[in-house]
Amino acid sequence: MNCLLSIIIPTKDRHETLFPVVEYLSEISCPDLEIVIQDNSLSNEKAIQFLEELKNPKVKYFYSGKNLSVIENSDLAVGNAKGKFICFIGDDDGVMPYIVDVVKWMDRNKIDAVRGVKPFYTWPGLKSSFLEKNKSGVLKYSKFANSSIQINPGKVLNQVLKKGGTDMLLLPCLYHGIVSKEILGEIHRKTNSYFPGPSPDMANAVALSFYVSKYYYLNIPVVVSGKCIASTGGQGVLHKHVAKIEDVAHLPANTAANWPDEIPKYWTGPTIWAASLVDALKRMGYSTRIKDINFTYLYAKLFVYNFSHRSQIFKDFKAKNNTIEFSLICMFLFLKRSFLIGKRKSGLNKDSKVTNIKCIREAIQILDKEVRLKKLFFEF
């Protein structure tokens, strides 16, 4: 039976955050919503017990005991979703309770994709980072505005190319966004995957930029980004987001063999996104756009933001780091990074911050109250 919205959650061995997230989602009052769990855990006994106790027909559970990459597991999740629109979240993320109203608005206005302001919640247990001694149970969010912006995905893609694939900027995306399944089907027919690259977020976003016509950015939250100690995001907060490609178990098996020559063969945020950009362009039939990627920007960002790991990242890779462009970009990024660090440490950052939040449900309730007080979304 088809429905209006599918919220998909690919997961693996993270039941401690998955179960509270699913409990919250199952309480969203809407008959036209399904929650699709795509579980690739080593054991699913606890999940079966949890679902038997939950007894909610909106929750659809699929399990594979095979060792799958994050791309394979995510592809299965989309394939099992029956919704006209799909939202992809992690097993430590949340969505706002009015998400179905957003989708109804999309459906009425024939909108292909939306993204929203993204608050961040760190689960209890994530206790330290480079900038802060305690990040456990913290919600951070920017001010909301009563507006929506229609965005041209092609123009955003051009900006992503200029930044060497190191930032998704405002590309339309399924991960932490909402997309028409019809559009996703077009990508799958073209590439045999909904995520044509080793990193699902960037690969899907690049592919969507060629198919999405009507796309909006909403200045209210739709998805809340969660970070727990076991997540990739959590490892990034703790500055452990660097490794050899061969040592990253969740990547597709052919990632190292297909790694682009222009990118240092080491896994970190900027490199995996840049590699996914290249792969997605190739598989979408736009290999000619690879020449437009500013790889110098990528090298500069790696040099500035991963300075302590530079010998590992650039080992056996000769980057063009003796150019004037490289030096200027490094100087710009260093000054920008220093400014942001100083701003945070001095308390001048204007983002709102709430501490001692025990669970993501509580964080969502705080955000929902502020949205409804300002009557933002419902004025569309």
C-alpha positions in Angstrom: 0.0 0.0 0.0 1.4 3.4 -1.0 1.5 6.4 1.3 2.5 10.1 1.1 5.8 10.1 3.0 8.3 7.4 3.8 11.0 8.2 6.4 13.8 5.8 5.8 16.5 4.8 8.4 19.4 2.6 7.2 21.1 1.4 10.3 23.8 -1.0 11.6 24.6 -1.9 15.2 23.2 1.3 16.7 20.0 0.2 18.4 20.7 2.4 21.4 19.8 5.5 19.4 17.6 3.8 16.7 14.9 2.6 19.2 14.3 6.0 20.8 14.1 7.7 17.4 11.6 5.1 16.1 9.5 5.4 19.2 9.3 9.2 18.6 8.5 8.8 14.9 5.8 6.2 15.5 3.9 8.8 17.6 3.6 11.3 14.7 -0.1 11.4 14.1 -0.6 10.7 10.4 -2.1 7.7 8.6 -0.2 8.7 5.4 3.3 8.1 6.9 5.5 5.0 7.1 8.9 4.5 8.9 11.2 2.2 7.0 14.0 0.6 9.0 16.7 -1.1 6.9 18.8 -3.0 9.4 22.2 -4.5 8.6 23.2 -5.2 12.2 25.1 -8.4 13.1 22.1 -9.5 15.1 18.5 -8.3 15.0 17.1 -10.1 18.0 16.8 -6.9 20.0 15.1 -5.1 17.1 12.5 -7.9 16.7 11.7 -7.7 20.4 11.5 -3.9 20.3 9.1 -4.0 17.3 6.9 -6.7 18.9 6.5 -4.4 21.9 6.0 -1.3 19.8 3.2 -2.9 17.7 2.9 0.0 15.3 1.8 -0.8 11.7 3.5 2.4 10.4 6.9 0.9 11.1 8.2 -1.4 8.3 11.2 -3.5 9.2 13.7 -5.0 6.8 16.8 -7.0 7.7 19.8 -8.3 5.9 22.5 -10.3 7.7 24.9 -9.9 4.7 27.8 -7.5 5.1 26.5 -4.5 3.1 28.1 -1.1 2.4 26.3 2.0 3.4 25.3 2.5 -0.2 23.9 -1.0 -0.6 21.9 -0.7 2.6 20.6 2.8 1.7 19.6 1.6 -1.8 17.6 -1.2 -0.2 15.9 1.3 2.1 14.7 3.5 -0.7 13.7 0.5 -2.7 11.5 -0.7 0.1 9.8 2.7 0.7 6.3 3.1 -0.7 5.9 6.8 -0.2 5.3 9.4 -2.9 8.0 11.4 -1.1 11.0 10.1 0.9 13.1 11.6 3.8 16.4 9.8 4.6 17.6 10.2 8.2 20.3 8.5 10.3 19.5 6.3 13.3 20.5 9.2 15.6 18.5 11.9 13.8 15.0 13.2 14.3 12.3 15.0 12.3 10.0 17.8 13.2 6.4 16.7 14.0 5.0 18.9 11.2 7.1 17.1 8.5 3.9 15.6 7.0 2.5 19.1 6.6 5.7 20.1 4.7 5.1 17.2 2.4 1.5 18.0 1.8 2.6 21.5 0.9 5.1 20.0 -1.6 2.5 17.8 -3.1 0.0 20.6 -3.6 2.6 22.8 -5.2 4.3 20.1 -7.3 7.7 20.6 -5.6 10.4 18.0 -6.2 12.6 18.5 -3.2 13.1 20.6 -0.1 15.7 21.2 2.6 15.4 23.1 5.8 17.5 24.8 8.5 19.3 22.0 10.3 19.7 22.1 14.1 22.3 19.9 15.7 21.8 17.6 18.7 24.6 15.7 20.4 23.4 12.7 22.3 24.6 12.0 25.9 28.0 10.4 25.8 29.7 12.7 23.3 31.7 14.6 25.9 34.4 16.5 24.2 35.5 18.1 21.0 38.2 20.4 19.6 36.3 23.5 20.7 34.2 22.5 23.7 34.9 20.3 26.7 31.3 19.1 27.0 29.0 18.5 24.1 26.8 15.9 25.7 23.1 16.5 25.5 23.5 19.8 23.6 21.1 21.3 21.1 22.3 24.1 18.8 20.3 26.0 16.2 20.2 29.2 14.3 17.4 31.7 14.3 14.4 30.8 12.2 12.9 33.2 9.6 9.4 33.2 8.1 10.5 32.5 4.5 11.3 29.9 1.9 13.7 30.3 -1.0 13.4 28.7 -4.4 16.9 27.6 -5.5 18.4 26.6 -8.9 20.2 23.3 -8.3 22.4 23.8 -11.4 23.8 27.0 -10.1 24.5 25.5 -6.7 26.4 22.6 -8.4 28.6 25.1 -10.1 29.5 26.5 -6.7 30.2 23.0 -5.3 32.6 22.4 -8.2 34.4 25.7 -7.5 34.9 24.5 -3.8 36.4 21.2 -5.0 33.5 19.1 -3.8 34.4 19.9 -0.2 30.9 21.3 0.7 27.4 20.4 -0.4 26.3 23.9 0.1 22.5 24.1 -0.7 22.3 21.2 -3.1 19.0 19.3 -3.0 19.5 16.1 -1.0 17.6 13.0 0.2 19.8 12.7 3.3 18.3 15.2 5.8 16.0 16.4 3.0 12.7 15.4 1.3 12.6 14.2 -2.3 10.0 12.9 -4.7 10.4 9.2 -5.3 9.7 9.7 -8.9 12.8 11.8 -9.2 14.8 9.2 -7.3 13.6 6.5 -9.7 15.1 8.5 -12.6 18.5 8.5 -10.9 18.2 4.7 -10.3 17.3 4.0 -13.9 20.3 6.0 -15.0 23.0 4.7 -12.6 21.5 1.5 -11.0 21.6 3.2 -7.6 20.0 6.1 -5.8 23.4 7.0 -4.5 26.0 6.9 -7.4 29.1 7.4 -5.4 30.9 6.1 -2.2 29.3 8.8 0.1 25.4 8.7 -0.1 24.8 12.3 0.8 27.0 14.0 -1.8 26.5 11.3 -4.5 22.7 11.6 -4.3 22.8 15.4 -4.1 24.9 15.8 -7.2 22.6 13.4 -9.1 19.5 15.2 -8.0 20.9 18.5 -9.3 20.4 17.2 -12.8 16.8 16.1 -12.3 15.2 18.4 -9.8 13.3 21.3 -11.3 11.3 22.8 -8.4 13.4 23.0 -5.2 13.0 25.0 -2.1 15.1 25.8 1.0 12.9 26.4 4.1 14.1 28.7 6.8 12.6 26.4 9.5 13.9 23.0 10.6 12.5 19.9 9.0 15.2 17.4 10.1 17.3 17.5 13.3 20.8 16.2 12.8 21.9 14.0 15.7 25.4 13.0 16.6 26.3 10.1 18.9 29.6 8.6 19.9 29.3 5.8 17.3 28.3 7.9 14.3 30.5 9.3 11.5 29.4 12.8 12.6 30.3 12.1 16.2 33.8 10.9 15.1 34.2 14.1 13.1 33.3 16.2 16.2 36.0 14.3 18.1 38.5 14.8 15.3 38.8 11.1 14.5 37.4 11.5 11.0 40.6 10.4 9.2 41.6 6.9 8.0 42.9 4.8 5.1 40.2 4.0 2.6 40.8 0.3 2.9 40.1 0.6 6.7 36.7 2.2 6.3 34.3 -0.8 6.5 31.1 1.0 5.4 32.5 2.1 2.0 31.6 0.1 -1.2 34.1 -2.7 -2.0 35.4 -1.0 -5.1 36.0 2.5 -3.6 39.8 2.2 -3.3 40.1 0.7 -6.8 38.0 3.5 -8.4 39.5 6.4 -6.4 40.0 9.4 -8.6 43.7 10.2 -9.4 43.1 13.9 -8.6 42.3 13.2 -5.0 44.6 12.1 -2.2 43.9 8.4 -1.4 42.9 8.9 2.2 39.4 9.0 3.8 38.2 12.1 5.5 35.2 14.4 5.0 36.5 16.5 2.1 38.1 13.6 0.2 35.1 11.3 0.3 32.8 14.1 -0.8 35.1 15.1 -3.7 35.4 11.4 -4.8 31.7 11.1 -4.6 31.3 14.2 -6.7 33.6 12.8 -9.4 31.9 9.4 -9.3 28.4 10.9 -9.6 29.3 13.1 -12.5 30.8 10.1 -14.4 27.8 7.8 -13.7 25.3 10.5 -14.6 27.0 11.0 -17.9 28.7 14.4 -17.2 32.4 13.4 -17.1 33.2 16.6 -19.0 32.2 18.6 -15.8 35.1 17.0 -13.9 37.5 19.5 -15.5 35.5 22.3 -13.7 36.3 20.9 -10.3 38.7 23.2 -8.4 41.0 20.5 -6.9 43.4 23.2 -5.6 40.6 24.3 -3.2 40.3 20.7 -2.0 44.1 20.4 -1.4 44.1 23.7 0.5 41.2 22.7 2.7 42.9 19.4 3.6 46.1 21.3 4.4 44.4 23.8 6.7 41.7 21.7 8.4 43.7 18.4 8.6 47.2 19.9 9.1 48.2 17.4 11.8 47.4 14.6 9.3 48.9 16.2 6.2 51.8 13.7 6.0 49.3 10.8 5.9 46.8 12.4 3.6 49.4 13.6 1.0 51.6 10.5 1.2 52.4 9.3 -2.3 50.3 12.2 -3.7 51.9 15.3 -5.2 49.4 18.1 -4.8 50.0 21.3 -6.7 50.6 23.2 -3.4 53.2 25.6 -4.7 50.9 27.8 -6.7 49.7 31.3 -5.8 46.1 30.1 -5.9 46.9 27.4 -3.3 48.6 29.9 -1.0 45.8 32.4 -1.3 43.1 29.8 -0.6 45.1 28.4 2.4 45.4 32.0 3.8 41.6 32.6 3.3 40.7 29.3 4.9 43.1 29.8 7.8 41.7 33.2 8.6 38.1 32.0 8.3 38.8 29.0 10.6 40.6 31.3 13.1 37.7 33.7 13.1 35.1 31.0 13.7 37.2 29.5 16.5 37.6 32.8 18.2 33.9 33.6 17.7 32.9 30.4 19.5 35.4 30.7 22.3 34.5 34.3 23.0 30.8 33.6 23.1 30.0 35.9 20.2 28.3 33.1 18.3 24.6 34.1 18.0 23.4 30.5 17.6 21.1 29.3 20.3 22.3 26.6 22.6 20.4 24.5 25.1 22.3 22.0 27.4 21.4 19.0 29.5 18.9 17.6 27.1 18.4 13.9 27.8 17.1 12.7 24.4 16.4 13.9 20.9 12.6 13.9 21.6 13.2 16.7 24.2 15.3 18.6 21.7 12.6 18.4 19.1 10.0 19.6 21.5 12.1 22.7 22.3 12.4 23.5 18.5 8.7 22.8 17.8 7.6 25.2 20.5 9.7 28.0 19.0 8.5 27.3 15.5 4.8 27.3 16.5 5.2 30.5 18.6 6.4 32.3 15.5 3.8 30.5 13.2 6.5 30.1 10.6 5.7 27.1 8.4 1.9 27.3 8.5 1.9 30.7 6.7 2.9 29.1 3.4 
